[in-house]
Amino acid sequence: MRDKYLCQHCGKPATEVHHIIHLTPDNVHDPAVSMNMDNLVSLCRDCHFEEHKGEHGKGLQTRESYEYTFDENGMLIRK
C-alpha cells in the first residue's frame, strides 16, 4: 500500500517486494532486516530481476528453487 502497488523503479504495477539489505542465512530471522518497512521496496518482476542480476552468477532463482517459503501463518520458514 505504501508504494501504491507500483514499482518504485519504473512505475509499472509492482508484483514483488525487494529487500534493500538482502536476506541471508545470518539475518533472515532478524525482523529489523526481514520485516523492516524501511528495508522493503515494491518492484515489478523485471526490476527485481535487475536488482539481483549477476548475484551468484544467475540472477533470481525460480520460485520453486527458493530456499525459504511462507507457512500458513505467513511466517518465513526454510523449505
ZIRAKA-V288629 format. One record per backbone hydrogen bond with DSSP energy under -1.0 kcal/mol. CO is the residue of the C=O (numbers start at 1). NH is the residue of the N-H. E is the energy in kcal/mol with one decimal. If there is no record, write none. Layout:
# ZIRAKA-V288629
co = <CO,CO>
nh = <NH,NH>
e = <E,E>
This chain:
# ZIRAKA-V288629
co = <1,3,5,7,12,16,18,24,27,30,30,31,36,37,39,41,42,43,43,44,45,46,47,48,49,52,54,55,62,63,67,69,71,75,77>
nh = <4,6,14,11,7,43,41,28,30,33,34,35,39,40,20,18,8,15,16,48,49,50,51,52,53,55,57,58,65,66,79,77,74,71,69>
e = <-2.2,-1.7,-2.4,-1.5,-3.8,-2.8,-1.8,-1.9,-2.0,-2.2,-2.8,-1.5,-2.1,-1.2,-2.8,-3.3,-2.7,-1.8,-2.5,-2.4,-2.5,-2.1,-2.0,-1.3,-1.1,-2.4,-2.0,-2.1,-1.3,-1.0,-2.8,-3.2,-2.1,-2.6,-2.8>
